Amino acid sequence: MPSDTFDALSRTKTVYLTTWSASGKPGTVPIWFFEHRGLIYFCSQRDTLKVRRIRRSGRATLNIGRRTGPQLPCTARIVTGDPEVRQLLLQTYRRRYRFRWLFLGPRIQRAFNRDEEVIVELTPDAEPA
């Protein structure tokens, strides 16, 4: 990941995720996220449109900070069976999104316990040569 992109990610709390339908129509939503070892993670309910689109194609783009912010093309996948990433996500969200976490944190934790929540891993695509 380019250093200026990493710097932009470290300064923002929200990114905008774009995924595409089978017909090629984009859909963009704001998401909470965290970066770990050059990869970007977020969680979402298992049955959301963005998760269904990711399962189908793995194609995703992040706009950093705002809908028209710097773009970061990525390959997305659903992470399964990784308690370390889940723990990091919960700890990071609790620290980074303090007041919002008070309201949304318990719901997210319950959803994980019921297997209704998944973690998505975004791998930034290689820069063109």
C-alpha positions in Angstrom: 0.0 0.0 0.0 1.5 3.4 -0.9 2.6 5.4 2.1 0.3 8.4 1.2 -2.7 6.0 1.1 -1.7 4.5 4.5 -1.3 8.0 5.9 -4.8 8.9 4.6 -6.3 5.8 6.2 -4.6 6.5 9.5 -6.2 10.0 9.6 -9.8 8.9 8.9 -12.4 6.8 10.8 -14.7 6.1 7.9 -14.1 4.9 4.4 -16.6 4.4 1.6 -16.8 0.8 0.2 -18.0 0.3 -3.4 -19.1 -3.1 -4.6 -20.7 -4.1 -7.9 -23.8 -6.0 -8.8 -23.7 -8.8 -11.4 -25.0 -6.3 -14.0 -22.1 -3.9 -13.1 -24.1 -1.3 -11.1 -22.0 0.1 -8.2 -23.2 0.5 -4.7 -21.3 2.6 -2.1 -21.7 2.6 1.6 -19.7 4.1 4.5 -18.0 1.6 6.8 -16.0 1.4 9.9 -12.6 -0.3 9.4 -9.2 -1.1 10.8 -5.9 -1.7 9.1 -3.6 -4.6 10.2 -0.4 -5.7 8.5 -1.2 -3.9 5.3 -4.8 -5.4 5.1 -8.0 -3.6 5.8 -10.8 -5.3 7.8 -14.5 -4.5 8.5 -17.5 -6.4 9.7 -21.0 -6.6 8.4 -24.1 -8.7 8.8 -23.8 -11.9 6.9 -26.8 -11.3 4.6 -26.2 -7.7 3.5 -26.0 -6.7 -0.1 -22.3 -5.8 0.2 -21.4 -9.2 1.6 -23.4 -11.0 -1.1 -21.6 -8.9 -3.8 -18.2 -9.6 -2.2 -18.9 -13.4 -2.1 -19.8 -13.3 -5.8 -16.9 -11.3 -7.2 -14.4 -10.1 -4.6 -14.2 -6.8 -6.4 -14.2 -3.7 -4.1 -12.9 -0.1 -4.0 -12.4 2.1 -1.0 -12.7 5.9 -1.1 -10.8 7.3 1.8 -12.4 9.8 4.1 -15.3 10.8 1.8 -17.2 9.4 -1.2 -15.0 11.4 -3.6 -11.8 10.8 -1.6 -8.7 8.9 -2.9 -9.5 5.6 -4.3 -8.0 2.3 -3.3 -8.9 -0.7 -5.5 -9.0 -4.0 -3.5 -9.8 -7.6 -3.6 -12.2 -8.7 -0.8 -12.8 -12.0 0.9 -14.8 -13.2 3.8 -12.5 -14.3 6.8 -13.6 -17.4 8.6 -12.3 -19.1 11.6 -9.8 -16.4 12.7 -10.4 -15.5 16.3 -7.3 -13.2 16.4 -8.7 -10.9 13.7 -12.1 -10.9 15.4 -10.6 -9.9 18.7 -8.5 -7.2 17.0 -11.6 -5.9 15.2 -13.6 -5.7 18.5 -10.7 -4.1 20.4 -10.0 -1.6 17.7 -13.7 -0.6 17.1 -14.2 -0.2 20.9 -11.2 2.2 21.1 -11.6 4.0 17.8 -15.4 4.5 17.7 -15.9 5.0 21.5 -19.3 6.7 21.7 -20.8 4.9 18.8 -19.5 1.6 20.2 -21.6 2.1 23.3 -24.7 1.7 21.1 -23.6 -0.6 18.3 -20.9 -2.7 20.1 -23.3 -5.0 22.0 -25.3 -5.6 18.8 -22.1 -6.5 16.9 -20.9 -8.8 19.6 -24.3 -10.6 19.8 -24.3 -10.9 16.0 -20.9 -12.5 16.1 -22.1 -14.9 18.8 -25.1 -15.9 16.7 -22.9 -16.3 13.6 -24.8 -13.5 11.9 -21.8 -11.2 11.5 -18.8 -11.8 9.2 -15.4 -10.1 8.9 -14.3 -8.9 5.4 -10.6 -8.6 4.5 -9.6 -6.2 1.8 -6.3 -6.6 0.1 -5.2 -3.5 -1.8 -4.5 -4.3 -5.4 -0.9 -4.0 -6.7 -0.1 -0.6 -8.1 0.3 -0.5 -11.9 3.9 -0.5 -13.0 
